[in-house]
């Protein structure tokens, strides 16, 4: 079986989507041949990765990232040469539309996977609920063309059902983690010394896009609350994004590394003491699993999918409060209780070992097999109920 995976995220980018797709390629079973189709500034034609050189334009409200104009006929021709059996749509951008085009022209089953709540991102970054609602309607239209839609968490499934997506078309495909790359064995005394952190001055880590949708405006308040509680600490911020300048002004003592290769990020994970992830919009949060694989306790938001990638009270804590108070209280409790912290570090690693990619990817490969055996019809199986609300 040959599968074409279409994504707007070329592999130059490092994010949850590309991390997941790299794992899909790496762990594909013998009966499933997968090839990623994307667009980029530089073309690439490899056995499992096909990037068309395309015209890129900045993404609105996120100028540091670009999307590319899809070369539809070129994708179609490549899919024919690859003898594709299944098309997998992973992102709702221009390359996602190319996936729909190829599947339609070749009468192939279309599988969708939902990775990012772009409607919530649009609302937060633009400040417009109307634009967020328009994005929601567009995404519902696109994913309605899929025979199956895989979501990374039960929270995401519930969100889509509440948006009137048909539950029988939705299935949870949980994320996994590379427990060889992310490991407590990567802990570096040299790195900790360069940060000037220690058991008495712990390193509190965030990894991800440095942007408003990640809930990072809470971090300066968290820093003040931790100092008020007498907890000496240092924030380590790994990633790039439009909020970096603002955070650098307010987190006066933090280390900002920018974007780094994954091997260096793995060393930073293992060399830290606590991972915080305040995003309320993430559908999964791969970094939460990577932190635990590295032996870190985690603090996550009570909203979204990341809370499903940890064990409350065993590998970390869920913070329902959007303000800094609860986050500071739980961080202080954990970091001042050495036996508690040590136990959580050990349980975090054990939990991550149960979430390895080779196990997590089985629902995806099973879905590929199931849609190939289902007879094709002109009705792709509408994901939406008939009534569509007016956009406010």
KEKE-3310 file (N, C-alpha, C; in steps of 0.2 Angstrom, whole numbers, plus 5000, padded with zeros to 4 digits):
npx = (5004:5003:5005:5002:5007:5001:5007:5008:5019:5035:5050:5061:5056:5053:5042:5027:5019:5029:5038:5029:5026:5039:5041:5031:5036:5048:5044:5035:5026:5030:5020:5016:5020:5025:5025:5030:5023:5026:5029:5042:5055:5067:5068:5065:5068:5066:5065:5056:5051:5045:5047:5041:5048:5042:5032:5033:5023:5021:5013:4998:4998:5008:5021:5034:5033:5030:5018:5015:5012:5002:5007:4997:4996:5008:5009:4999:5004:5015:5009:5003:5014:5019:5010:4999:4989:4981:4977:4983:4979:4986:4986:4977:4980:4987:4993:4986:4974:4979:4980:4967:4963:4971:4966:4953:4954:4960:4951:4953:4954:4953:4961:4961:4970:4970:4979:4982:4973:4968:4958:4956:4969:4969:4959:4965:4977:4973:4964:4951:4935:4926:4934:4940:4929:4926:4938:4935:4924:4929:4939:4930:4923:4934:4939:4927:4928:4935:4937:4940:4944:4957:4961:4972:4969:4957:4951:4951:4943:4931:4929:4928:4916:4907:4907:4899:4903:4903:4903:4906:4915:4926:4942:4953:4970:4983:4998:5016:5033:5050:5060:5073:5080:5076:5080:5084:5098:5104:5107:5117:5130:5139:5131:5121:5130:5133:5121:5120:5113:5106:5103:5097:5094:5084:5081:5069:5059:5053:5048:5045:5034:5037:5025:5009:4998:5002:5000:5010:5010:5008:5020:5029:5022:5022:5035:5037:5028:5035:5047:5042:5038:5050:5057:5071:5076:5078:5072:5072:5070:5066:5065:5057:5049:5036:5034:5046:5054:5046:5045:5059:5061:5053:5056:5069:5080:5080:5086:5087:5086:5083:5078:5083:5093:5086:5093:5101:5090:5086:5096:5095:5082:5084:5093:5086:5075:5061:5046:5036:5021:5010:5000:4983:4978:4983:4982:4988:5002:5017:5029:5027:5027:5040:5047:5044:5049:5062:5064:5058:5047:5030:5021:5005:4992:4975:4966:4963:4973:4986:4985:4981:4992:5000:5001:4991:4996:5006:5015:5016:5008:4991:4986:4972:4969:4971:4979:4994:4995:4991:5000:5012:5011:5011:5023:5032:5029:5033:5046:5052:5051:5061:5061:5048:5049:5059:5053:5043:5050:5055:5043:5039:5047:5045:5032:5033:5040:5030:5023:5029:5034:5032:5021:5011:5008:5001:4986:4985:4991:4982:4971:4974:4974:4961:4953:4957:4951:4938:4923:4924:4914:4903:4900:4909:4907:4900:4907:4900:4886:4870:4865:4872:4879:4876:4889:4895)
npy = (4994:5011:5027:5044:5058:5073:5089:5105:5108:5109:5099:5106:5114:5113:5106:5100:5093:5090:5082:5071:5066:5063:5052:5043:5040:5034:5022:5015:5000:4985:4983:4995:5009:5025:5042:5058:5073:5089:5107:5119:5131:5126:5113:5095:5078:5063:5046:5045:5057:5072:5087:5101:5114:5130:5145:5156:5164:5175:5170:5177:5187:5180:5182:5176:5163:5154:5150:5140:5142:5130:5118:5111:5102:5096:5089:5080:5073:5067:5059:5049:5043:5038:5028:5029:5024:5029:5045:5056:5069:5082:5095:5110:5120:5127:5116:5106:5108:5104:5090:5086:5089:5080:5068:5068:5069:5057:5048:5043:5036:5047:5052:5061:5070:5078:5091:5104:5117:5129:5138:5143:5148:5158:5167:5171:5177:5186:5194:5194:5187:5184:5181:5170:5161:5160:5153:5141:5136:5134:5124:5114:5112:5107:5095:5088:5081:5070:5052:5047:5054:5057:5061:5069:5068:5065:5077:5085:5078:5079:5093:5094:5086:5094:5105:5100:5089:5073:5060:5047:5047:5051:5047:5043:5046:5044:5053:5049:5046:5048:5038:5035:5046:5056:5057:5054:5051:5060:5071:5085:5091:5101:5110:5114:5121:5131:5138:5142:5135:5125:5112:5120:5131:5129:5124:5130:5125:5129:5123:5126:5135:5153:5162:5170:5161:5151:5153:5161:5173:5172:5169:5180:5184:5172:5171:5181:5177:5166:5171:5178:5168:5164:5155:5152:5152:5148:5153:5143:5146:5138:5140:5149:5164:5177:5183:5183:5195:5203:5194:5193:5206:5205:5194:5194:5187:5176:5162:5162:5152:5152:5143:5126:5112:5095:5086:5094:5100:5089:5087:5099:5097:5086:5091:5100:5105:5106:5106:5117:5120:5131:5132:5133:5129:5119:5104:5092:5092:5087:5090:5088:5075:5072:5079:5071:5059:5063:5063:5073:5081:5088:5103:5107:5114:5115:5114:5108:5096:5092:5088:5075:5068:5065:5060:5064:5070:5060:5060:5074:5089:5096:5112:5121:5134:5150:5160:5165:5160:5146:5139:5143:5139:5125:5122:5126:5117:5105:5107:5110:5098:5086:5071:5069:5075:5068:5055:5058:5061:5048:5041:5048:5045:5031:5032:5038:5028:5019:5025:5025:5028:5016:5009:5019:5023:5013:5014:5023:5017:5006:5013:5017:5004:5001:5010:5007:4995:4998:5000:5013:5027:5040:5049:5055:5053:5063:5073:5083:5089:5093:5106:5122:5134:5152:5163:5174)
npz = (5000:4996:5002:5002:5011:5014:5019:5026:5032:5029:5031:5036:5046:5064:5073:5082:5071:5061:5069:5072:5059:5054:5063:5058:5045:5049:5057:5049:5044:5035:5025:5022:5013:5015:5010:5011:5006:5001:5002:4999:5001:4994:4983:4985:4982:4987:4993:5003:5005:4997:4991:4984:4975:4979:4978:4992:5005:5018:5033:5039:5053:5058:5054:5054:5049:5034:5021:5006:4989:4981:4969:4960:4948:4947:4959:4957:4946:4952:4962:4954:4948:4959:4962:4971:4984:4995:5002:5013:5023:5032:5036:5036:5026:5011:5005:5011:5004:4991:4994:4994:4981:4974:4979:4975:4961:4958:4963:4976:4993:5006:5020:5036:5047:5063:5069:5074:5082:5072:5072:5085:5086:5076:5082:5094:5089:5080:5086:5083:5084:5074:5063:5068:5069:5055:5051:5058:5051:5038:5041:5045:5033:5025:5032:5032:5020:5022:5024:5036:5051:5061:5078:5090:5104:5117:5121:5110:5101:5108:5107:5093:5091:5098:5089:5080:5072:5065:5077:5074:5063:5069:5077:5090:5089:5098:5103:5102:5108:5106:5115:5115:5110:5119:5135:5152:5153:5146:5153:5157:5166:5163:5155:5164:5173:5165:5164:5177:5187:5200:5212:5222:5215:5204:5186:5176:5163:5147:5131:5114:5102:5103:5107:5108:5108:5115:5129:5135:5141:5154:5160:5166:5177:5184:5187:5196:5206:5210:5215:5226:5234:5238:5231:5222:5205:5188:5172:5157:5140:5126:5109:5095:5091:5089:5102:5108:5110:5119:5130:5134:5139:5150:5157:5165:5170:5162:5151:5134:5121:5107:5092:5091:5085:5087:5094:5103:5110:5117:5126:5133:5139:5147:5156:5164:5177:5179:5169:5161:5153:5148:5138:5132:5120:5113:5104:5107:5112:5110:5116:5130:5132:5128:5138:5149:5145:5146:5160:5167:5179:5175:5172:5167:5157:5161:5151:5134:5125:5131:5144:5144:5141:5152:5169:5181:5197:5198:5188:5186:5187:5184:5180:5183:5184:5175:5179:5187:5200:5205:5197:5202:5215:5214:5208:5218:5228:5222:5219:5231:5238:5239:5239:5233:5221:5215:5214:5205:5194:5191:5189:5178:5167:5166:5162:5150:5143:5140:5130:5118:5100:5092:5097:5097:5084:5078:5077:5066:5055:5054:5051:5038:5031:5033:5026:5013:5010:5011:5000:4988:4986:4979:4989:5001:5014:5024:5036:5044:5052:5044:5047:5046:5056:5056:5054:5066)
capx = (5000:5007:5002:5005:5005:5002:5008:5011:5025:5041:5054:5065:5052:5053:5036:5023:5017:5035:5040:5025:5027:5045:5040:5027:5040:5053:5041:5031:5027:5032:5015:5014:5025:5023:5029:5028:5022:5025:5032:5047:5059:5071:5065:5068:5065:5069:5061:5050:5050:5044:5045:5041:5050:5036:5032:5031:5021:5020:5006:4995:4999:5014:5026:5040:5032:5027:5015:5017:5007:5002:5008:4993:4997:5015:5008:4995:5008:5019:5005:5002:5020:5020:5004:4996:4982:4978:4980:4983:4979:4987:4986:4972:4983:4987:4995:4980:4970:4982:4978:4960:4963:4974:4962:4947:4955:4962:4946:4957:4952:4956:4961:4963:4972:4969:4985:4982:4967:4969:4953:4958:4975:4967:4955:4970:4982:4970:4959:4944:4931:4923:4939:4941:4923:4927:4943:4932:4920:4933:4942:4925:4922:4939:4939:4921:4929:4939:4933:4941:4948:4961:4963:4977:4967:4949:4948:4951:4937:4925:4929:4925:4909:4903:4906:4894:4907:4900:4908:4908:4920:4932:4945:4959:4977:4988:5005:5021:5039:5057:5063:5080:5083:5074:5082:5088:5105:5107:5108:5124:5133:5142:5126:5118:5134:5133:5115:5121:5107:5108:5097:5094:5091:5082:5080:5062:5060:5048:5050:5039:5034:5037:5019:5004:4993:5005:4999:5016:5010:5008:5027:5032:5018:5024:5042:5036:5025:5040:5052:5038:5038:5056:5060:5076:5075:5080:5068:5075:5065:5069:5060:5057:5042:5035:5034:5052:5056:5042:5047:5065:5060:5050:5059:5075:5085:5079:5090:5083:5091:5081:5077:5089:5092:5083:5098:5102:5084:5085:5101:5092:5076:5087:5097:5082:5072:5054:5044:5030:5017:5004:4996:4977:4975:4986:4978:4992:5008:5022:5034:5025:5029:5047:5049:5043:5054:5069:5064:5055:5040:5027:5015:5001:4986:4969:4962:4967:4975:4992:4984:4980:4999:5004:4997:4990:4999:5011:5021:5016:5001:4987:4984:4966:4969:4974:4983:5000:4995:4991:5006:5018:5010:5012:5030:5035:5027:5036:5053:5055:5051:5066:5058:5042:5052:5063:5048:5039:5055:5056:5037:5038:5051:5041:5026:5035:5041:5023:5020:5034:5030:5030:5015:5007:5007:4996:4979:4986:4992:4976:4966:4976:4972:4953:4950:4958:4946:4931:4922:4923:4907:4904:4899:4915:4905:4900:4909:4896:4878:4867:4864:4878:4877:4878:4895:4893)
capy = (5000:5017:5032:5051:5062:5080:5093:5112:5109:5105:5096:5111:5116:5108:5107:5094:5090:5087:5077:5066:5063:5059:5045:5039:5037:5029:5016:5012:4993:4983:4983:5002:5014:5032:5047:5065:5078:5096:5113:5123:5136:5122:5106:5089:5072:5057:5040:5046:5065:5075:5094:5105:5121:5134:5152:5156:5170:5175:5168:5182:5187:5176:5183:5172:5157:5155:5145:5140:5141:5123:5116:5105:5097:5093:5084:5075:5068:5063:5054:5044:5039:5034:5023:5031:5021:5033:5051:5058:5076:5083:5102:5113:5125:5126:5109:5102:5108:5100:5083:5086:5089:5074:5062:5069:5068:5050:5044:5039:5038:5053:5051:5067:5070:5085:5093:5111:5121:5135:5143:5146:5152:5164:5171:5174:5181:5192:5197:5194:5181:5183:5178:5163:5157:5159:5148:5135:5134:5132:5118:5109:5110:5103:5089:5084:5077:5064:5046:5046:5060:5055:5067:5067:5068:5065:5084:5087:5074:5082:5099:5093:5084:5100:5109:5096:5084:5067:5056:5040:5048:5053:5042:5046:5043:5047:5054:5045:5049:5044:5038:5035:5053:5060:5052:5057:5050:5066:5077:5088:5096:5107:5114:5117:5126:5137:5141:5144:5132:5119:5109:5126:5136:5124:5126:5128:5124:5129:5122:5127:5142:5158:5165:5171:5156:5146:5155:5163:5180:5171:5168:5185:5184:5166:5172:5186:5173:5161:5175:5180:5163:5163:5150:5155:5148:5152:5150:5142:5146:5136:5141:5156:5167:5184:5185:5183:5201:5205:5190:5195:5212:5204:5188:5198:5182:5169:5160:5161:5149:5151:5137:5122:5105:5091:5083:5099:5101:5083:5088:5104:5094:5081:5095:5105:5102:5106:5108:5120:5121:5134:5132:5130:5128:5113:5097:5086:5094:5082:5092:5086:5068:5073:5081:5066:5054:5065:5062:5079:5082:5093:5107:5108:5118:5110:5114:5105:5089:5090:5084:5068:5065:5064:5057:5069:5068:5055:5063:5081:5092:5100:5118:5124:5142:5153:5165:5162:5158:5139:5136:5144:5134:5118:5122:5127:5111:5100:5108:5110:5092:5082:5064:5070:5077:5062:5050:5060:5060:5041:5039:5052:5041:5025:5033:5039:5022:5016:5029:5025:5028:5010:5008:5025:5023:5007:5017:5027:5012:5002:5017:5016:4998:5000:5014:5004:4990:5001:5002:5020:5030:5047:5052:5054:5052:5070:5074:5088:5088:5097:5113:5126:5141:5158:5166:5180)
capz = (5000:4995:5005:5001:5017:5012:5024:5024:5036:5027:5037:5039:5052:5070:5077:5083:5065:5058:5073:5071:5052:5054:5066:5054:5040:5052:5059:5044:5043:5028:5020:5021:5011:5016:5007:5013:5000:5004:4998:5002:4996:4991:4982:4987:4979:4990:4993:5008:5006:4991:4992:4978:4976:4977:4980:4999:5007:5025:5036:5042:5061:5060:5048:5054:5046:5027:5017:4999:4984:4979:4962:4960:4943:4949:4965:4954:4942:4956:4965:4949:4947:4965:4962:4978:4986:5001:5003:5020:5024:5039:5038:5032:5022:5004:5003:5012:4998:4986:4995:4992:4974:4971:4981:4971:4954:4957:4966:4981:4999:5010:5028:5039:5054:5065:5073:5077:5082:5069:5073:5091:5085:5073:5086:5098:5086:5076:5091:5080:5085:5067:5059:5071:5067:5048:5050:5060:5046:5033:5043:5045:5026:5022:5035:5030:5014:5024:5026:5043:5054:5067:5082:5095:5111:5118:5122:5103:5099:5111:5103:5086:5091:5100:5083:5076:5068:5067:5081:5071:5059:5073:5081:5094:5088:5103:5100:5105:5110:5105:5122:5115:5109:5125:5140:5158:5152:5142:5158:5157:5171:5159:5153:5170:5176:5161:5166:5184:5191:5204:5216:5226:5210:5198:5180:5174:5156:5142:5124:5109:5099:5108:5104:5112:5108:5120:5135:5138:5144:5161:5163:5170:5183:5187:5190:5202:5211:5213:5219:5232:5238:5240:5227:5217:5199:5181:5166:5151:5135:5120:5103:5092:5089:5089:5108:5111:5113:5125:5136:5136:5143:5157:5161:5165:5171:5158:5146:5128:5116:5100:5089:5091:5083:5092:5099:5108:5114:5121:5131:5138:5143:5153:5161:5168:5183:5179:5163:5161:5147:5149:5132:5132:5113:5110:5104:5110:5115:5110:5121:5136:5132:5127:5144:5154:5143:5149:5167:5170:5180:5171:5174:5161:5158:5162:5144:5128:5125:5134:5151:5142:5140:5158:5174:5186:5203:5197:5183:5186:5190:5180:5183:5180:5184:5170:5182:5189:5207:5205:5194:5207:5221:5213:5207:5224:5232:5219:5219:5238:5241:5235:5238:5229:5214:5213:5213:5199:5188:5189:5186:5171:5163:5165:5158:5143:5140:5138:5125:5112:5094:5088:5099:5096:5077:5076:5075:5060:5050:5054:5047:5031:5029:5033:5021:5006:5010:5011:4994:4987:4984:4978:4995:5006:5021:5027:5044:5047:5051:5039:5048:5047:5060:5053:5057:5069)
cpx = (5004:5002:5005:5002:5006:5002:5010:5017:5031:5046:5060:5062:5053:5047:5032:5021:5023:5038:5036:5026:5034:5045:5036:5031:5045:5050:5036:5032:5028:5027:5013:5020:5022:5028:5026:5028:5021:5028:5037:5051:5064:5068:5069:5064:5068:5063:5055:5048:5050:5042:5046:5043:5044:5037:5029:5028:5020:5013:5004:4996:5004:5019:5032:5039:5029:5023:5016:5011:5007:5003:5004:4994:5003:5013:5004:4999:5013:5015:5004:5008:5021:5015:5001:4990:4978:4981:4978:4984:4980:4987:4980:4974:4983:4988:4990:4975:4972:4980:4971:4959:4965:4969:4956:4948:4957:4957:4949:4954:4956:4955:4964:4965:4973:4975:4984:4975:4968:4964:4954:4964:4973:4963:4960:4975:4980:4966:4952:4941:4928:4928:4940:4935:4924:4932:4940:4928:4924:4936:4936:4923:4927:4939:4933:4922:4933:4935:4934:4945:4951:4963:4968:4975:4959:4947:4947:4944:4931:4924:4926:4918:4905:4902:4902:4897:4904:4905:4910:4913:4927:4935:4951:4965:4982:4995:5010:5027:5045:5060:5070:5083:5082:5075:5085:5096:5108:5109:5116:5125:5136:5137:5123:5123:5134:5127:5115:5115:5110:5102:5094:5092:5089:5080:5073:5061:5053:5051:5044:5039:5033:5031:5014:4999:4996:5004:5005:5016:5009:5015:5029:5028:5020:5031:5041:5033:5030:5045:5048:5038:5045:5060:5065:5076:5078:5075:5073:5070:5068:5063:5061:5050:5041:5035:5041:5055:5053:5044:5054:5065:5058:5053:5067:5081:5085:5085:5086:5088:5089:5079:5083:5088:5089:5088:5100:5097:5084:5090:5098:5086:5079:5091:5093:5079:5064:5052:5037:5027:5010:4999:4989:4974:4978:4982:4982:4998:5014:5027:5033:5028:5037:5050:5049:5048:5061:5069:5062:5048:5037:5022:5011:4995:4980:4964:4967:4969:4981:4991:4983:4987:5003:4999:4997:4992:5004:5017:5021:5009:4998:4985:4978:4966:4973:4979:4989:5000:4995:4997:5012:5017:5012:5020:5034:5035:5032:5044:5057:5055:5055:5063:5052:5044:5055:5058:5044:5044:5055:5049:5036:5042:5048:5035:5028:5037:5035:5020:5025:5030:5028:5023:5009:5004:5002:4990:4980:4987:4986:4971:4968:4973:4964:4950:4951:4953:4939:4929:4921:4916:4908:4903:4905:4913:4905:4902:4904:4889:4876:4867:4871:4876:4879:4884:4893:4897)
cpy = (5006:5023:5039:5055:5069:5084:5100:5113:5105:5103:5100:5114:5111:5110:5100:5090:5086:5081:5070:5062:5060:5052:5041:5036:5032:5022:5013:5004:4991:4983:4990:5006:5021:5037:5054:5069:5085:5101:5116:5127:5132:5115:5100:5083:5066:5052:5041:5053:5068:5082:5098:5112:5126:5141:5153:5163:5170:5174:5175:5182:5183:5176:5179:5166:5159:5149:5146:5139:5134:5122:5110:5100:5093:5087:5078:5070:5064:5057:5048:5040:5035:5028:5023:5027:5025:5039:5053:5066:5078:5090:5105:5119:5124:5119:5104:5102:5104:5092:5082:5085:5082:5068:5062:5067:5060:5045:5040:5041:5043:5052:5058:5066:5077:5086:5099:5114:5128:5140:5146:5150:5159:5169:5175:5179:5187:5196:5197:5187:5179:5179:5170:5159:5156:5153:5141:5132:5131:5125:5112:5107:5105:5096:5085:5080:5071:5058:5045:5052:5057:5061:5065:5066:5068:5072:5087:5084:5077:5089:5099:5091:5090:5105:5105:5092:5078:5062:5050:5041:5050:5047:5045:5042:5047:5048:5050:5049:5045:5044:5036:5042:5057:5055:5056:5056:5056:5072:5079:5093:5102:5112:5117:5122:5132:5141:5144:5142:5127:5117:5115:5131:5132:5128:5125:5130:5125:5128:5123:5134:5147:5163:5165:5165:5150:5148:5158:5169:5179:5170:5173:5185:5177:5167:5176:5182:5168:5165:5177:5175:5160:5157:5153:5150:5152:5148:5149:5141:5144:5136:5148:5158:5174:5187:5185:5189:5204:5201:5192:5201:5210:5199:5190:5193:5176:5168:5159:5158:5150:5144:5133:5115:5100:5088:5088:5100:5095:5084:5093:5101:5090:5085:5100:5101:5101:5108:5111:5121:5124:5135:5129:5129:5122:5107:5091:5088:5089:5083:5089:5079:5068:5075:5075:5060:5056:5065:5069:5079:5088:5096:5108:5111:5113:5110:5111:5098:5087:5086:5077:5064:5065:5061:5062:5067:5063:5057:5070:5083:5096:5106:5121:5131:5145:5158:5161:5158:5150:5136:5137:5140:5127:5117:5122:5120:5106:5101:5109:5103:5087:5075:5064:5071:5071:5056:5052:5060:5053:5039:5042:5048:5035:5026:5034:5033:5018:5020:5030:5025:5022:5008:5013:5025:5018:5010:5020:5021:5007:5006:5016:5010:4998:5004:5011:4999:4992:5003:5010:5022:5037:5052:5050:5053:5059:5069:5079:5086:5093:5104:5116:5133:5147:5161:5173:5186)
cpz = (5000:4998:5004:5007:5015:5019:5022:5028:5033:5033:5039:5046:5058:5074:5078:5077:5062:5062:5072:5064:5051:5057:5062:5048:5043:5054:5055:5043:5036:5023:5019:5019:5011:5013:5008:5007:5003:4999:5002:4998:4992:4989:4984:4984:4982:4991:4997:5009:4999:4992:4986:4979:4974:4980:4987:5000:5014:5028:5040:5050:5063:5055:5048:5050:5039:5025:5010:4995:4981:4971:4961:4954:4944:4954:4962:4950:4946:4960:4960:4948:4953:4966:4969:4978:4991:5001:5010:5021:5031:5041:5033:5027:5015:5002:5005:5007:4992:4987:4993:4985:4971:4973:4976:4963:4953:4960:4972:4988:5003:5017:5030:5046:5057:5070:5077:5076:5079:5070:5080:5090:5081:5077:5091:5095:5082:5081:5088:5080:5078:5063:5061:5069:5059:5047:5053:5055:5040:5035:5043:5038:5024:5025:5034:5024:5015:5026:5033:5045:5061:5071:5088:5102:5111:5119:5115:5100:5102:5108:5097:5086:5093:5094:5078:5070:5070:5071:5078:5066:5062:5077:5084:5092:5092:5100:5104:5106:5108:5111:5121:5114:5116:5131:5146:5157:5149:5147:5158:5162:5168:5158:5159:5173:5172:5162:5173:5188:5195:5208:5220:5221:5204:5192:5178:5167:5152:5135:5119:5106:5104:5105:5109:5113:5113:5127:5139:5142:5152:5164:5168:5177:5187:5190:5196:5208:5215:5217:5226:5237:5240:5237:5221:5211:5193:5176:5160:5145:5129:5114:5101:5091:5091:5096:5112:5114:5119:5131:5138:5140:5150:5161:5161:5166:5167:5153:5140:5123:5109:5098:5089:5088:5089:5097:5104:5113:5119:5127:5136:5142:5149:5158:5165:5173:5183:5172:5164:5154:5148:5144:5134:5126:5110:5110:5107:5115:5116:5115:5128:5137:5132:5134:5149:5152:5146:5157:5171:5173:5176:5174:5168:5162:5158:5156:5139:5129:5129:5141:5150:5141:5146:5163:5180:5193:5203:5193:5183:5189:5184:5183:5179:5179:5178:5172:5185:5196:5208:5203:5199:5213:5220:5211:5213:5228:5229:5220:5226:5241:5237:5234:5233:5222:5211:5210:5206:5193:5186:5186:5179:5166:5161:5161:5151:5139:5137:5132:5119:5105:5091:5091:5097:5089:5075:5073:5068:5054:5049:5050:5040:5028:5028:5027:5014:5005:5009:5003:4993:4984:4982:4984:5000:5013:5025:5034:5047:5047:5047:5040:5049:5050:5056:5057:5060:5066)
residu = (UNK:UNK:UNK:UNK:UNK:UNK:UNK:UNK:UNK:UNK:UNK:UNK:UNK:UNK:UNK:UNK:UNK:UNK:UNK:UNK:UNK:UNK:UNK:UNK:UNK:UNK:UNK:UNK:UNK:UNK:UNK:UNK:UNK:UNK:UNK:UNK:UNK:UNK:UNK:UNK:UNK:UNK:UNK:UNK:UNK:UNK:UNK:UNK:UNK:UNK:UNK:UNK:UNK:UNK:UNK:UNK:UNK:UNK:UNK:UNK:UNK:UNK:UNK:UNK:UNK:UNK:UNK:UNK:UNK:UNK:UNK:UNK:UNK:UNK:UNK:UNK:UNK:UNK:UNK:UNK:UNK:UNK:UNK:UNK:UNK:UNK:UNK:UNK:UNK:UNK:UNK:UNK:UNK:UNK:UNK:UNK:UNK:UNK:UNK:UNK:UNK:UNK:UNK:UNK:UNK:UNK:UNK:UNK:UNK:UNK:UNK:UNK:UNK:UNK:UNK:UNK:UNK:UNK:UNK:UNK:UNK:UNK:UNK:UNK:UNK:UNK:UNK:UNK:UNK:UNK:UNK:UNK:UNK:UNK:UNK:UNK:UNK:UNK:UNK:UNK:UNK:UNK:UNK:UNK:UNK:UNK:UNK:UNK:UNK:UNK:UNK:UNK:UNK:UNK:UNK:UNK:UNK:UNK:UNK:UNK:UNK:UNK:UNK:UNK:UNK:UNK:UNK:UNK:UNK:UNK:UNK:UNK:UNK:UNK:UNK:UNK:UNK:UNK:UNK:UNK:UNK:UNK:UNK:UNK:UNK:UNK:UNK:UNK:UNK:UNK:UNK:UNK:UNK:UNK:UNK:UNK:UNK:UNK:UNK:UNK:UNK:UNK:UNK:UNK:UNK:UNK:UNK:UNK:UNK:UNK:UNK:UNK:UNK:UNK:UNK:UNK:UNK:UNK:UNK:UNK:UNK:UNK:UNK:UNK:UNK:UNK:UNK:UNK:UNK:UNK:UNK:UNK:UNK:UNK:UNK:UNK:UNK:UNK:UNK:UNK:UNK:UNK:UNK:UNK:UNK:UNK:UNK:UNK:UNK:UNK:UNK:UNK:UNK:UNK:UNK:UNK:UNK:UNK:UNK:UNK:UNK:UNK:UNK:UNK:UNK:UNK:UNK:UNK:UNK:UNK:UNK:UNK:UNK:UNK:UNK:UNK:UNK:UNK:UNK:UNK:UNK:UNK:UNK:UNK:UNK:UNK:UNK:UNK:UNK:UNK:UNK:UNK:UNK:UNK:UNK:UNK:UNK:UNK:UNK:UNK:UNK:UNK:UNK:UNK:UNK:UNK:UNK:UNK:UNK:UNK:UNK:UNK:UNK:UNK:UNK:UNK:UNK:UNK:UNK:UNK:UNK:UNK:UNK:UNK:UNK:UNK:UNK:UNK:UNK:UNK:UNK:UNK:UNK:UNK:UNK:UNK:UNK:UNK:UNK:UNK:UNK:UNK:UNK:UNK:UNK:UNK:UNK:UNK:UNK:UNK:UNK:UNK:UNK:UNK:UNK:UNK:UNK:UNK:UNK:UNK:UNK:UNK:UNK:UNK:UNK:UNK:UNK:UNK:UNK:UNK:UNK:UNK:UNK:UNK:UNK:UNK:UNK:UNK:UNK:UNK:UNK:UNK:UNK:UNK:UNK:UNK:UNK:UNK:UNK:UNK:UNK:UNK)
# end
